[in-house]
Amino acid sequence: MHGSVIQGTVNVDHQGFRTHLEIESDEDEDKIAHLIKCAKGGCFAEKLIVQPVPLEGTVTVNGKNLEI
């Protein structure tokens, strides 16, 4: 993160992300691997990182659109 919130110059750069999942279970490892694969396939946050898409946003203040 760099810049200033007060001056309106704040910005952030990402160098990468790392996740760690720790599971304790008596289930078969193949079932656990399948569950994790399905969860990762349906994770919006992870997909936005590995397959970036355009992001559109709007802001409404007191019922009126605010252009930023």
Contact map, one row per residue, 1 for C-alpha under 8 A:
11100000011110000000000000000000000000000000000000000000000000000000
11110000111100000000000000000000000000000000000000000000000000000000
11111011111000000000000000000000000000000000000000000000000000000000
01111111110000000000000000000000000000000000000000000000000000000000
00111111110000000000000000000000000000000000000000000000000000000000
00011111100000000000000000000000000000000000000000000000000000000000
00111111110000000000000000000000000000000000000000000000000000000000
00111111110000000000000000000000000000000000000000000000000000000000
01111111111000000000000000000000000000000000000000000000000000000000
11111011111100000000000000000000000000000000000000000000000000000000
11100000111110000000000000000000000000000000000000000000000000000000
11000000011111000000000000000000000000000000000000000000000000000000
10000000001111100000000000000000000000000000000000000000000000000000
00000000000111111000000000000000000000000000000000000000000000000000
00000000000011111000000000000000000000000000000000000000000000000000
00000000000001111100000000000000000000000000000000000000000000000000
00000000000001111110000000000000000000000000000000000000000000000000
00000000000000011111000000000000000000000000000000000000000000000000
00000000000000001111100000000000000000000000000000000000000000000000
00000000000000000111110000000000000000000000000000000000000000000000
00000000000000000011111000000000000000000000000000000000000000000000
00000000000000000001111100000000000000000000000000000000000000000000
00000000000000000000111110000000000000000000000000000000000000000000
00000000000000000000011111000000000000000000000000000000000000000000
00000000000000000000001111100000000000000000000000000000000000000000
00000000000000000000000111110000000000000000000000000000000000000000
00000000000000000000000011111011000000000000000000000000000000000000
00000000000000000000000001111111000000000000000000000000000000000000
00000000000000000000000000111111100000000000000000000000000000000000
00000000000000000000000000011111110000000000000000000000000000000000
00000000000000000000000000111111111000000000000000000000000000000000
00000000000000000000000000111111111100000000000000000000000000000000
00000000000000000000000000001111111110000000000000000000000000000000
00000000000000000000000000000111111111000000000000000000000000000000
00000000000000000000000000000011111111100000000000000000000000000000
00000000000000000000000000000001111111110000000000000000000000000000
00000000000000000000000000000000111111111000000000000000000000000000
00000000000000000000000000000000011111111100000000000000000000000000
00000000000000000000000000000000001111111110000000000000000000000000
00000000000000000000000000000000000111111110010000000000000000000000
00000000000000000000000000000000000011111110001000000000000000000000
00000000000000000000000000000000000001111111000000000000000000000000
00000000000000000000000000000000000000111111111000000000000000000000
00000000000000000000000000000000000000000111111100000000000000000000
00000000000000000000000000000000000000000011111110000000000000000000
00000000000000000000000000000000000000010011111111000000000000000000
00000000000000000000000000000000000000001011111111110000000000000000
00000000000000000000000000000000000000000001111111111000000000000000
00000000000000000000000000000000000000000000111111110000000000000000
00000000000000000000000000000000000000000000011111110000000000000000
00000000000000000000000000000000000000000000001111111000000000000000
00000000000000000000000000000000000000000000001111111100000000000000
00000000000000000000000000000000000000000000000100111110000000000000
00000000000000000000000000000000000000000000000000011111000000000000
00000000000000000000000000000000000000000000000000001111100000000000
00000000000000000000000000000000000000000000000000000111110000000000
00000000000000000000000000000000000000000000000000000011111000000000
00000000000000000000000000000000000000000000000000000001111100001110
00000000000000000000000000000000000000000000000000000000111110001110
00000000000000000000000000000000000000000000000000000000011111111100
00000000000000000000000000000000000000000000000000000000001111111100
00000000000000000000000000000000000000000000000000000000000111110000
00000000000000000000000000000000000000000000000000000000000111111000
00000000000000000000000000000000000000000000000000000000000111111100
00000000000000000000000000000000000000000000000000000000011110111110
00000000000000000000000000000000000000000000000000000000011110011111
00000000000000000000000000000000000000000000000000000000011000001111
00000000000000000000000000000000000000000000000000000000000000000111
